[in-house]
């Protein structure tokens, strides 16, 4: 197999750029000119990118602002350069060499070296980061002053895509370094001015950023859990940009002449895993019957006419490895008969867990449909930290997530979460393991797609979970914002943002 080679220009395009009102003032008050306030979908509970604390979405958003990565996705999901300018694999795709960008410093002025990359990678592997499961058996070493070599236990054609979840910290950061994250040092476009977990983080421009000091003095990212309050803040000017806006609000927002709206395809799928390790859900027949009992098509048309579409695969169409499957047919009568035939215990409730109030209406609709055939559901809305803890511990019966695919490659979703060793949903199938291993190891894109198609069919037919909906992210921003590149990952980047004089 020929070696893989990727390279990029020295100046890398930022994943998304925003603009809002400003002056040349050095005032760093978040509400002053030269600053913007934004509110996304998820709270930021932790800014340690190598920890499981607080979930992944908020940390990925903030991680790209304050830390650097070897690789990053562009707005369409193509893998481009960040701290590494080029990379290549050996003939077996088990040894990858990355060449670092020259002259990069951390925000304190110290040089970013291969030692920092090596130490950070080892820190990630040694912690409880969910991303570490993408690199099981991997090792890293320096190779000269500007190169690092990552060796994998098995051939891994998707390694550059997986590395978008790996952030580089100074080599001195310990595994449980609480003090560092009170005032973290990074190589991203911004530094942390203040941070209140779960509420607000204020970022200040990093004048040592290799890509040039950002034009904005500060960015305040506020957590506003209730969408009504979030949109009120947008309309009153307290917030300049929001995303993840539900459909029932879009019509009024489109009618507001001061605002702009747009929805873009993402790499995210509403995913409802079944815990196959519990007796009630151990058979595919039961899991498929439960799926058949929910009218997802009607729910989506009612709740998400602009930002959702009925899914036909475990991963979104924007992801490499996507393969459409035969849609499930809604048939509650057949579902009840099949559950009865399988001796399903209708008297015992199934625990359905989720986090974030925006998903409440969807899950309530699912509960309502299941109740029509006598299936009892205990709906559990949990704080993000509790949700993640229970998710990993398999302390649930049905788990709802809006699950994305980091790097837009199925290796980061199917290959990471559906193997027997992953132990993420109680499901284990050696045939699936074999297909996922093949898809992740060959460098032939045709062979990878074929393997992922077969793997997706197993996951779909065995109903490892229910896969109701692919997601479009709705962005709404003040009309003063200019040059705003919409980001399919839901992680807008502010490194090149400017603000108008109006």
Secondary structure, DSSP 8 states (H G I E B T S, - for coil): ----EEE--SS---S---B----S-----TTSTTEEEEE-SS------TT--TT-SHHHHHHHHHHSEESEEE-TTS-EEESSEEEEEE-TTSSEEEEEE-TT-B-TTS-B--HHHHHHHHHHHHHTT-GGGGGGTT-EEEE-STTEEEEE-SS--TTHHHHGGG-EE--TT--TT-TTGGGS---SSSEEEEEEETTTEEEEEE-TT-TT---S-SEEEEE---SHHHHHHHHHHTS-SEEES--HHHHHHHHH-TTEEEEEEEEEEEEEEEE-TTSGGG-SHHHHHHHHHTS-HHHHHHHH-TTTEEE--SSS-TTSBT----------HHHHHHHHHHTT--TTS-EEEEEESGGGHHHHHHHHHHHHTTT--EEEEEE-HHHHHHHHHTT--SEEEEEE--GGGBGGGTHHHHSSTTT-SSS---HHHHHHHHHHHH---HHHHHHHHHHHHHHHHHTTSEEEEEEEEEEEEEETT--S----TTS----TT-B----
